[in-house]
């Protein structure tokens, strides 16, 4: 493993499109329905961001 002195080694999480999440088996059908509603078509998201979007939607107060 090589490290450069004075620089931090950063790793970025892979990002996916809305269509990729909707085709994924990582989420249940109900979660994919939520993702279809809350994710933007022209943006990419990490897996963690998508899961947080679902959780945020589910925790919203009902009006």
N, C-alpha and C positions, 0 to 999 in steps of 0.2 A: 504494500500500500504506500503510495507516495503522497506526501503532504508538502505543501508549499508554505514556507515560513511567512507569517504575517497575513495569510489569506485563509479565509474559511472555505471549506469544501461544501458546496451546496448541492443537494439533490432535489429535483423537482418531481412531484407526483404526476403521473400521466393524466392527461385531460381527455374528455370524451364529449361528443356532441349529444344533443337531446335525443336524436334518432338512435344513437348507439345505446343510450340508457334504456330507451323504450324497447329495444330488441334484446336487452340483456336478461339473463335468468337470475341475476343477483337480487332483483327486487320481485316482490309478489305482484300479482295483477293489480291489486288495489294501490300499491305504491307506484306502479308505473302509470296508473291513471292520474295520481297526484303529480308526478313528475311531468306528465303531458300538460298539465294546467299551469305549473309554476315555473318551469324552465323556459328560457328564451330560445328561439330557434337558431339565432345567429351567434350564440355564445358557447364556449366550452367550459366544462366543469370537471373538477376532480371527483372521485368517488365520495370523499368526505363531504364535499360541498353539496352533492346531490342528496346524501343521507340527511344532512342538516336541513336542507330545504323541505324534505318530507316530514321530519320531526317538527320543524317550525310550523308547518301547515297543520299538522295534527294537534298541536298545542294551542292553536289560535282559539280565542274566546268566541263562542257562538253568539251571534247577535239576534 
